Protein backbone atom coordinates (compact mmCIF):
# COMPACT_ATOMS: atom_id res chain seq x y z
CA UNK A 1 0.00 0.00 0.00
CA UNK A 2 2.75 2.43 1.00
CA UNK A 3 4.76 1.59 -2.12
CA UNK A 4 1.77 2.23 -4.39
CA UNK A 5 1.11 5.61 -2.73
CA UNK A 6 4.76 6.59 -3.07
CA UNK A 7 4.78 5.46 -6.69
CA UNK A 8 1.76 7.64 -7.46
CA UNK A 9 3.25 10.58 -5.58
CA UNK A 10 6.73 10.23 -7.12
CA UNK A 11 6.10 12.47 -10.19
CA UNK A 12 4.72 15.22 -7.96
CA UNK A 13 7.68 14.95 -5.61
CA UNK A 14 10.03 15.50 -8.55
CA UNK A 15 8.02 18.58 -9.51
CA UNK A 16 7.84 19.91 -5.94
CA UNK A 17 11.12 21.95 -6.06
CA UNK A 18 9.93 23.67 -9.25
CA UNK A 19 6.55 24.47 -7.67
CA UNK A 20 8.26 25.88 -4.58
CA UNK A 21 10.53 28.10 -6.66
CA UNK A 22 7.57 29.23 -8.77
CA UNK A 23 5.54 30.03 -5.68
CA UNK A 24 8.31 31.96 -3.92
CA UNK A 25 9.70 33.93 -6.85
CA UNK A 26 6.65 34.35 -9.12
CA UNK A 27 3.28 33.66 -7.50
CA UNK A 28 3.98 35.28 -4.12
CA UNK A 29 5.37 38.56 -5.60
CA UNK A 30 2.36 38.66 -7.93
CA UNK A 31 -0.08 38.36 -5.02
CA UNK A 32 1.81 41.04 -3.05
CA UNK A 33 1.69 43.38 -6.07
CA UNK A 34 -2.06 42.85 -6.48
CA UNK A 35 -2.59 43.50 -2.76
CA UNK A 36 -0.48 46.68 -2.78
CA UNK A 37 -2.28 47.94 -5.88
CA UNK A 38 -5.29 48.56 -3.64
CA UNK A 39 -3.31 51.07 -1.55
CA UNK A 40 -1.37 54.29 -1.95
CA UNK A 41 2.26 53.16 -1.61
CA UNK A 42 5.29 55.39 -1.01
CA UNK A 43 8.64 55.13 -2.79
CA UNK A 44 9.80 52.48 -0.31
CA UNK A 45 6.78 50.21 -0.72
CA UNK A 46 5.12 51.20 2.57
CA UNK A 47 1.32 51.17 2.57
CA UNK A 48 -0.15 54.62 3.22
CA UNK A 49 -3.87 54.52 2.52
CA UNK A 50 -6.45 52.04 1.20
CA UNK A 51 -8.03 53.26 -2.05
CA UNK A 52 -9.61 50.13 -3.47
CA UNK A 53 -9.79 50.22 -7.27
CA UNK A 54 -8.93 53.92 -7.57
CA UNK A 55 -5.40 53.14 -8.79
CA UNK A 56 -6.81 51.07 -11.65
CA UNK A 57 -9.31 53.78 -12.55
CA UNK A 58 -6.48 56.32 -12.49
CA UNK A 59 -4.15 54.36 -14.77
CA UNK A 60 -6.93 53.53 -17.24
CA UNK A 61 -7.49 57.26 -17.75
CA UNK A 62 -3.90 57.66 -18.88
CA UNK A 63 -3.87 57.84 -22.69
CA UNK A 64 -0.16 56.95 -22.82
CA UNK A 65 -0.81 53.74 -20.87
CA UNK A 66 -3.61 52.73 -23.24
CA UNK A 67 -1.37 53.59 -26.18
CA UNK A 68 1.41 51.39 -24.78
CA UNK A 69 -0.96 48.40 -24.56
CA UNK A 70 -2.19 48.90 -28.13
CA UNK A 71 1.38 49.27 -29.42
CA UNK A 72 2.48 46.10 -27.61
CA UNK A 73 -0.41 44.08 -29.07
CA UNK A 74 0.26 45.37 -32.61
CA UNK A 75 3.99 44.71 -32.21
CA UNK A 76 3.32 41.13 -31.05
CA UNK A 77 0.89 40.46 -33.91
CA UNK A 78 3.42 41.78 -36.42
CA UNK A 79 6.49 39.95 -35.19
CA UNK A 80 5.41 36.55 -33.83
CA UNK A 81 3.54 35.08 -36.87
CA UNK A 82 5.94 36.52 -39.48
CA UNK A 83 9.11 35.29 -37.78
CA UNK A 84 7.67 31.79 -37.29
CA UNK A 85 6.46 31.51 -40.88
CA UNK A 86 9.82 32.69 -42.21
CA UNK A 87 11.65 30.34 -39.84
CA UNK A 88 9.61 27.35 -41.01
CA UNK A 89 10.01 28.17 -44.72
CA UNK A 90 13.77 28.56 -44.31
CA UNK A 91 13.93 25.29 -42.37
CA UNK A 92 12.09 23.46 -45.16
CA UNK A 93 14.45 24.93 -47.75
CA UNK A 94 17.49 23.91 -45.70
CA UNK A 95 16.16 20.46 -44.84
CA UNK A 96 18.38 18.68 -47.34
CA UNK A 97 21.99 18.59 -46.14
CA UNK A 98 24.60 20.09 -48.46
CA UNK A 99 28.30 20.89 -48.24
CA UNK A 100 27.50 24.49 -47.28
CA UNK A 101 24.84 23.54 -44.72
CA UNK A 102 27.10 24.15 -41.72
CA UNK A 103 27.93 27.65 -42.96
CA UNK A 104 24.44 29.00 -43.59
CA UNK A 105 22.99 27.25 -40.54
CA UNK A 106 25.60 28.95 -38.38
CA UNK A 107 24.95 32.29 -40.11
CA UNK A 108 21.33 32.20 -38.96
CA UNK A 109 22.57 31.91 -35.38
CA UNK A 110 24.46 35.23 -35.62
CA UNK A 111 21.46 37.36 -34.51
CA UNK A 112 21.15 35.18 -31.41
CA UNK A 113 24.69 36.15 -30.40
CA UNK A 114 24.14 39.88 -30.85
CA UNK A 115 22.79 42.18 -28.16
CA UNK A 116 19.49 43.76 -29.19
CA UNK A 117 20.89 47.24 -28.52
CA UNK A 118 23.77 46.60 -30.96
CA UNK A 119 21.31 45.32 -33.56
CA UNK A 120 19.18 48.43 -33.03
CA UNK A 121 22.17 50.70 -33.68
CA UNK A 122 22.97 48.85 -36.92
CA UNK A 123 19.40 49.16 -38.18
CA UNK A 124 19.34 52.79 -37.10
CA UNK A 125 21.97 53.42 -39.78
CA UNK A 126 20.03 51.35 -42.32
CA UNK A 127 16.89 53.40 -41.61
CA UNK A 128 18.53 56.81 -42.15
CA UNK A 129 16.19 58.52 -44.69
CA UNK A 130 18.81 60.23 -46.87
CA UNK A 131 21.82 57.89 -46.72
CA UNK A 132 20.28 54.67 -45.37
CA UNK A 133 20.60 51.35 -47.20
CA UNK A 134 16.87 50.56 -47.28
CA UNK A 135 15.68 53.81 -48.87
CA UNK A 136 18.68 53.83 -51.22
CA UNK A 137 18.24 50.29 -52.55
CA UNK A 138 14.45 50.36 -52.93
CA UNK A 139 14.22 53.98 -54.04
CA UNK A 140 11.99 54.99 -51.12
CA UNK A 141 11.59 58.28 -49.31
CA UNK A 142 10.29 57.13 -45.92
CA UNK A 143 11.11 58.61 -42.52
CA UNK A 144 11.25 55.16 -40.94
CA UNK A 145 11.88 56.16 -37.33
CA UNK A 146 10.50 59.72 -37.42
CA UNK A 147 7.09 59.07 -38.94
CA UNK A 148 4.46 57.74 -36.48
CA UNK A 149 2.97 55.63 -39.30
CA UNK A 150 6.22 53.70 -39.90
CA UNK A 151 8.10 53.84 -36.58
CA UNK A 152 6.47 50.78 -34.99
CA UNK A 153 6.76 48.84 -38.25
CA UNK A 154 10.48 49.67 -38.34
CA UNK A 155 11.02 48.25 -34.86
CA UNK A 156 8.96 45.19 -35.79
CA UNK A 157 11.26 44.58 -38.78
CA UNK A 158 14.27 44.58 -36.45
CA UNK A 159 12.56 42.15 -34.06
CA UNK A 160 11.59 39.84 -36.95
CA UNK A 161 15.22 39.76 -38.07
CA UNK A 162 16.29 38.84 -34.54
CA UNK A 163 13.61 36.17 -34.05
CA UNK A 164 13.69 34.44 -37.44
CA UNK A 165 17.14 32.91 -36.95
CA UNK A 166 16.14 31.60 -33.52
CA UNK A 167 13.00 30.01 -34.98
CA UNK A 168 14.97 28.61 -37.93
CA UNK A 169 17.46 26.73 -35.71
CA UNK A 170 14.70 25.02 -33.69
CA UNK A 171 12.40 24.29 -36.62
CA UNK A 172 15.24 22.91 -38.75
CA UNK A 173 15.96 20.38 -36.03
CA UNK A 174 12.24 19.51 -35.83
CA UNK A 175 11.92 19.14 -39.62
CA UNK A 176 14.98 16.91 -39.84
CA UNK A 177 13.56 14.83 -37.01
CA UNK A 178 10.62 13.73 -39.16
CA UNK A 179 11.05 10.18 -40.42
CA UNK A 180 12.02 9.98 -44.09
CA UNK A 181 9.70 6.98 -44.46
CA UNK A 182 6.72 9.29 -43.87
CA UNK A 183 8.00 11.82 -46.44
CA UNK A 184 8.67 9.12 -49.04
CA UNK A 185 5.29 7.46 -48.50
CA UNK A 186 3.52 10.80 -48.97
CA UNK A 187 5.50 11.45 -52.16
CA UNK A 188 4.63 8.05 -53.56
CA UNK A 189 0.96 8.70 -52.82
CA UNK A 190 1.21 11.86 -54.93
CA UNK A 191 0.97 14.42 -52.13
CA UNK A 192 1.62 17.99 -53.29
CA UNK A 193 4.12 20.22 -51.44
CA UNK A 194 1.21 22.19 -49.95
CA UNK A 195 -0.47 19.00 -48.72
CA UNK A 196 2.80 17.81 -47.20
CA UNK A 197 3.18 21.17 -45.44
CA UNK A 198 -0.25 21.06 -43.81
CA UNK A 199 -0.59 17.29 -43.34
CA UNK A 200 2.95 16.34 -42.31
CA UNK A 201 5.33 19.17 -41.51
CA UNK A 202 3.02 21.45 -39.51
CA UNK A 203 1.44 18.68 -37.37
CA UNK A 204 4.77 16.97 -36.62
CA UNK A 205 6.60 20.22 -35.81
CA UNK A 206 3.68 21.68 -33.82
CA UNK A 207 5.24 21.05 -30.35
CA UNK A 208 8.34 23.01 -31.38
CA UNK A 209 6.20 25.69 -33.04
CA UNK A 210 4.05 25.99 -29.91
CA UNK A 211 7.14 26.47 -27.75
CA UNK A 212 8.52 29.14 -30.11
CA UNK A 213 5.22 31.03 -30.25
CA UNK A 214 4.81 31.10 -26.46
CA UNK A 215 8.39 32.23 -25.81
CA UNK A 216 8.26 34.82 -28.60
CA UNK A 217 5.00 36.27 -27.27
CA UNK A 218 6.60 36.69 -23.85
CA UNK A 219 9.66 38.36 -25.40
CA UNK A 220 7.48 40.67 -27.53
CA UNK A 221 5.34 41.72 -24.56
CA UNK A 222 8.48 42.54 -22.57
CA UNK A 223 10.25 44.29 -25.46
CA UNK A 224 11.81 47.60 -24.49
CA UNK A 225 15.45 47.79 -25.60
CA UNK A 226 14.75 48.26 -29.32
CA UNK A 227 12.26 51.03 -28.68
CA UNK A 228 14.59 52.70 -26.17
CA UNK A 229 17.51 52.81 -28.59
CA UNK A 230 15.67 53.56 -31.84
CA UNK A 231 12.87 55.94 -30.84
CA UNK A 232 12.66 56.21 -27.04
CA UNK A 233 8.93 55.56 -27.37
CA UNK A 234 8.35 58.29 -29.97
CA UNK A 235 7.43 59.90 -32.18
CA UNK A 236 4.20 60.93 -30.42
CA UNK A 237 4.30 57.76 -28.28
CA UNK A 238 3.77 55.69 -31.43
CA UNK A 239 6.33 53.07 -30.31
CA UNK A 240 6.02 53.12 -26.52
CA UNK A 241 5.45 49.61 -25.13
CA UNK A 242 4.09 48.43 -21.80
CA UNK A 243 7.54 47.64 -20.42
CA UNK A 244 8.88 51.01 -21.53
CA UNK A 245 5.90 52.73 -19.93
CA UNK A 246 6.57 50.91 -16.64
CA UNK A 247 10.27 51.75 -16.88
CA UNK A 248 9.49 55.43 -17.33
CA UNK A 249 7.22 55.40 -14.28
CA UNK A 250 9.91 53.78 -12.14
CA UNK A 251 12.76 55.93 -13.41
CA UNK A 252 10.79 59.13 -13.04
CA UNK A 253 11.03 60.19 -16.68
CA UNK A 254 7.30 60.31 -17.32
CA UNK A 255 5.35 63.53 -16.95
CA UNK A 256 3.75 62.94 -13.59
CA UNK A 257 6.40 60.92 -11.73
CA UNK A 258 9.16 63.52 -11.45
CA UNK A 259 8.10 63.90 -7.82
CA UNK A 260 9.35 60.40 -6.92
CA UNK A 261 13.06 61.34 -6.65
CA UNK A 262 12.15 64.28 -4.39
CA UNK A 263 9.97 62.02 -2.26
CA UNK A 264 12.85 59.53 -1.98
CA UNK A 265 15.28 62.25 -0.87
CA UNK A 266 12.92 63.70 1.72
CA UNK A 267 12.07 60.22 2.95
CA UNK A 268 15.69 59.09 3.26
CA UNK A 269 16.12 60.23 6.88
CA UNK A 270 19.10 62.46 5.96
CA UNK A 271 19.03 65.81 7.83
CA UNK A 272 17.78 68.36 5.29
CA UNK A 273 17.78 72.13 5.25
CA UNK A 274 15.50 73.39 2.49
CA UNK A 275 15.26 76.79 0.82
CA UNK A 276 12.06 76.97 -1.18
CA UNK A 277 11.67 78.99 -4.35
CA UNK A 278 9.01 81.08 -2.63
CA UNK A 279 11.84 82.40 -0.41
CA UNK A 280 14.81 82.55 -2.78
CA UNK A 281 12.74 84.30 -5.44
CA UNK A 282 12.48 87.34 -3.18
CA UNK A 283 15.79 88.31 -4.72
CA UNK A 284 15.69 91.15 -7.23
CA UNK A 285 17.94 92.54 -9.96
CA UNK A 286 19.29 95.29 -7.72
CA UNK A 287 21.03 92.62 -5.61
CA UNK A 288 22.82 91.31 -8.70
CA UNK A 289 23.95 94.89 -9.50
CA UNK A 290 25.23 95.36 -5.93
CA UNK A 291 27.13 92.06 -6.05
CA UNK A 292 28.85 92.96 -9.32
CA UNK A 293 29.75 96.42 -8.02
CA UNK A 294 31.23 95.06 -4.79
CA UNK A 295 33.11 92.17 -6.41
CA UNK A 296 35.14 94.44 -8.71
CA UNK A 297 36.55 93.46 -12.08
CA UNK A 298 38.08 90.00 -12.48
CA UNK A 299 37.61 86.89 -14.57
CA UNK A 300 34.81 85.60 -12.36
CA UNK A 301 32.76 88.80 -12.54
CA UNK A 302 33.33 88.95 -16.32
CA UNK A 303 31.85 85.46 -16.56
CA UNK A 304 28.91 86.53 -14.36
CA UNK A 305 28.29 89.62 -16.52
CA UNK A 306 28.16 87.41 -19.62
CA UNK A 307 25.66 85.16 -17.83
CA UNK A 308 23.55 88.20 -16.92
CA UNK A 309 23.60 89.36 -20.54
CA UNK A 310 22.61 85.86 -21.68
CA UNK A 311 19.57 85.98 -19.37
CA UNK A 312 18.60 89.42 -20.65
CA UNK A 313 18.91 88.28 -24.27
CA UNK A 314 16.61 85.32 -23.59
CA UNK A 315 13.98 87.20 -21.57
CA UNK A 316 15.16 85.94 -18.17
CA UNK A 317 15.69 88.00 -15.04
CA UNK A 318 19.37 88.41 -14.01
CA UNK A 319 18.58 87.70 -10.34
CA UNK A 320 17.54 84.13 -11.24
CA UNK A 321 21.27 83.31 -11.41
CA UNK A 322 21.39 83.73 -7.63
CA UNK A 323 18.40 81.52 -6.75
CA UNK A 324 20.32 78.22 -6.60
CA UNK A 325 23.35 80.03 -5.15
CA UNK A 326 21.21 81.17 -2.22
CA UNK A 327 20.29 77.54 -1.43
CA UNK A 328 23.95 76.40 -1.66
CA UNK A 329 25.12 79.26 0.54
CA UNK A 330 22.56 78.30 3.17
CA UNK A 331 24.15 74.84 3.41
CA UNK A 332 27.60 76.38 3.84
CA UNK A 333 26.58 79.29 6.08
CA UNK A 334 23.34 78.58 8.01
CA UNK A 335 23.34 82.02 9.70
CA UNK A 336 22.43 83.82 6.47
CA UNK A 337 18.78 82.74 6.85
CA UNK A 338 16.16 82.19 9.52
CA UNK A 339 14.77 78.66 9.58
CA UNK A 340 11.82 76.86 11.12
CA UNK A 341 11.54 73.14 11.94
CA UNK A 342 8.76 71.07 10.44
CA UNK A 343 7.79 68.07 8.36
CA UNK A 344 7.55 67.75 4.58
CA UNK A 345 5.63 65.43 2.28
CA UNK A 346 5.81 65.31 -1.51
CA UNK A 347 2.66 64.61 -3.53
CA UNK A 348 3.42 61.75 -5.94
CA UNK A 349 -0.02 60.74 -7.15
CA UNK A 350 -2.38 63.68 -7.57
CA UNK A 351 -3.60 64.35 -11.09
CA UNK A 352 -3.00 68.11 -10.84
CA UNK A 353 -0.82 68.43 -7.72
CA UNK A 354 1.92 65.88 -8.42
CA UNK A 355 5.29 67.27 -7.35
CA UNK A 356 3.81 69.69 -4.83
CA UNK A 357 5.86 69.92 -1.65
CA UNK A 358 3.79 70.42 1.48
CA UNK A 359 5.39 71.78 4.67
CA UNK A 360 3.90 71.96 8.13
CA UNK A 361 5.36 72.90 11.52
CA UNK A 362 2.28 72.10 13.60
CA UNK A 363 2.73 68.31 13.57
CA UNK A 364 0.28 67.84 10.70
CA UNK A 365 2.67 65.74 8.59
CA UNK A 366 4.64 64.23 11.45
CA UNK A 367 3.53 60.64 10.81
CA UNK A 368 4.12 60.45 7.07
CA UNK A 369 6.46 63.39 6.49
CA UNK A 370 10.22 63.95 6.80
CA UNK A 371 11.82 66.32 9.31
CA UNK A 372 13.47 69.38 7.73
CA UNK A 373 14.76 72.83 8.56
CA UNK A 374 13.05 75.24 6.16
CA UNK A 375 14.35 78.72 5.42
CA UNK A 376 11.65 81.38 5.67
CA UNK A 377 13.67 84.61 5.52
CA UNK A 378 17.13 85.53 4.21
CA UNK A 379 19.52 88.20 5.34
CA UNK A 380 20.34 89.34 1.82
CA UNK A 381 23.24 91.53 2.93
CA UNK A 382 24.93 88.52 4.56
CA UNK A 383 24.28 86.48 1.44
CA UNK A 384 25.95 89.07 -0.80
CA UNK A 385 28.90 89.36 1.58
CA UNK A 386 29.29 85.57 1.68
CA UNK A 387 29.26 85.35 -2.12
CA UNK A 388 31.75 88.20 -2.42
CA UNK A 389 34.21 86.55 -0.02
CA UNK A 390 33.83 82.91 -1.04
CA UNK A 391 33.37 83.25 -4.78
CA UNK A 392 34.77 86.51 -6.09
CA UNK A 393 37.67 87.35 -3.80
Secondary structure in CASP SS format (residue, H / E / C, confidence):
PFRMAT SS
TARGET T0000
AUTHOR 0000-0000-0000
METHOD secondary structure of the structure
MODEL  1
X C 1.00
X H 1.00
X H 1.00
X H 1.00
X H 1.00
X H 1.00
X H 1.00
X H 1.00
X H 1.00
X H 1.00
X H 1.00
X H 1.00
X H 1.00
X H 1.00
X H 1.00
X H 1.00
X H 1.00
X H 1.00
X H 1.00
X H 1.00
X H 1.00
X H 1.00
X H 1.00
X H 1.00
X H 1.00
X H 1.00
X H 1.00
X H 1.00
X H 1.00
X H 1.00
X H 1.00
X H 1.00
X H 1.00
X H 1.00
X H 1.00
X H 1.00
X C 1.00
X C 1.00
X E 1.00
X E 1.00
X E 1.00
X C 1.00
X C 1.00
X C 1.00
X C 1.00
X C 1.00
X E 1.00
X E 1.00
X E 1.00
X E 1.00
X C 1.00
X C 1.00
X C 1.00
X H 1.00
X H 1.00
X H 1.00
X H 1.00
X H 1.00
X H 1.00
X H 1.00
X C 1.00
X C 1.00
X H 1.00
X H 1.00
X H 1.00
X H 1.00
X H 1.00
X H 1.00
X H 1.00
X H 1.00
X H 1.00
X H 1.00
X H 1.00
X H 1.00
X H 1.00
X H 1.00
X H 1.00
X H 1.00
X H 1.00
X H 1.00
X H 1.00
X H 1.00
X H 1.00
X H 1.00
X H 1.00
X H 1.00
X H 1.00
X H 1.00
X H 1.00
X H 1.00
X H 1.00
X H 1.00
X H 1.00
X C 1.00
X C 1.00
X C 1.00
X C 1.00
X C 1.00
X C 1.00
X C 1.00
X H 1.00
X H 1.00
X H 1.00
X H 1.00
X H 1.00
X H 1.00
X H 1.00
X C 1.00
X C 1.00
X H 1.00
X H 1.00
X H 1.00
X H 1.00
X C 1.00
X C 1.00
X H 1.00
X H 1.00
X H 1.00
X H 1.00
X H 1.00
X H 1.00
X H 1.00
X H 1.00
X H 1.00
X H 1.00
X H 1.00
X C 1.00
X C 1.00
X C 1.00
X C 1.00
X C 1.00
X C 1.00
X H 1.00
X H 1.00
X H 1.00
X H 1.00
X H 1.00
X H 1.00
X C 1.00
X C 1.00
X C 1.00
X C 1.00
X C 1.00
X C 1.00
X C 1.00
X C 1.00
X C 1.00
X H 1.00
X H 1.00
X H 1.00
X H 1.00
X H 1.00
X H 1.00
X H 1.00
X H 1.00
X H 1.00
X H 1.00
X H 1.00
X H 1.00
X H 1.00
X H 1.00
X H 1.00
X H 1.00
X H 1.00
X H 1.00
X H 1.00
X H 1.00
X H 1.00
X H 1.00
X H 1.00
X H 1.00
X H 1.00
X H 1.00
X H 1.00
X H 1.00
X H 1.00
X C 1.00
X C 1.00
X C 1.00
X H 1.00
X H 1.00
X H 1.00
X H 1.00
X H 1.00
X H 1.00
X H 1.00
X H 1.00
X H 1.00
X C 1.00
X C 1.00
X C 1.00
X C 1.00
X H 1.00
X H 1.00
X H 1.00
X H 1.00
X H 1.00
X H 1.00
X H 1.00
X H 1.00
X H 1.00
X H 1.00
X H 1.00
X H 1.00
X H 1.00
X H 1.00
X H 1.00
X H 1.00
X H 1.00
X H 1.00
X H 1.00
X H 1.00
X H 1.00
X H 1.00
X H 1.00
X H 1.00
X H 1.00
X H 1.00
X H 1.00
X H 1.00
X H 1.00
X C 1.00
X C 1.00
X C 1.00
X H 1.00
X H 1.00
X H 1.00
X H 1.00
X H 1.00
X H 1.00
X C 1.00
X C 1.00
X C 1.00
X C 1.00
X C 1.00
X C 1.00
X C 1.00
X C 1.00
X C 1.00
X C 1.00
X C 1.00
X H 1.00
X H 1.00
X H 1.00
X H 1.00
X H 1.00
X H 1.00
X H 1.00
X H 1.00
X H 1.00
X H 1.00
X C 1.00
X C 1.00
X C 1.00
X C 1.00
X C 1.00
X C 1.00
X C 1.00
X H 1.00
X H 1.00
X H 1.00
X H 1.00
X H 1.00
X H 1.00
X H 1.00
X H 1.00
X C 1.00
X C 1.00
X C 1.00
X C 1.00
X C 1.00
X E 1.00
X E 1.00
X E 1.00
X C 1.00
X C 1.00
X H 1.00
X H 1.00
X H 1.00
X H 1.00
X C 1.00
X C 1.00
X C 1.00
X C 1.00
X H 1.00
X H 1.00
X H 1.00
X H 1.00
X H 1.00
X H 1.00
X H 1.00
X H 1.00
X H 1.00
X H 1.00
X H 1.00
X C 1.00
X C 1.00
X C 1.00
X H 1.00
X H 1.00
X H 1.00
X H 1.00
X H 1.00
X H 1.00
X H 1.00
X H 1.00
X H 1.00
X H 1.00
X H 1.00
X H 1.00
X H 1.00
X H 1.00
X H 1.00
X C 1.00
X C 1.00
X C 1.00
X C 1.00
X H 1.00
X H 1.00
X H 1.00
X H 1.00
X H 1.00
X H 1.00
X H 1.00
X H 1.00
X H 1.00
X H 1.00
X H 1.00
X H 1.00
X H 1.00
X H 1.00
X H 1.00
X C 1.00
X H 1.00
X H 1.00
X H 1.00
X E 1.00
X E 1.00
X E 1.00
X E 1.00
X E 1.00
X E 1.00
X E 1.00
X E 1.00
X E 1.00
X E 1.00
X C 1.00
X C 1.00
X C 1.00
X C 1.00
X C 1.00
X C 1.00
X C 1.00
X C 1.00
X C 1.00
X C 1.00
X E 1.00
X E 1.00
X E 1.00
X E 1.00
X C 1.00
X C 1.00
X C 1.00
X C 1.00
X C 1.00
X C 1.00
X C 1.00
X C 1.00
X C 1.00
X E 1.00
X E 1.00
X E 1.00
X E 1.00
X E 1.00
X E 1.00
X E 1.00
X E 1.00
X E 1.00
X C 1.00
X H 1.00
X H 1.00
X H 1.00
X H 1.00
X H 1.00
X H 1.00
X H 1.00
X H 1.00
X H 1.00
X H 1.00
X H 1.00
X H 1.00
X H 1.00
X C 1.00
END
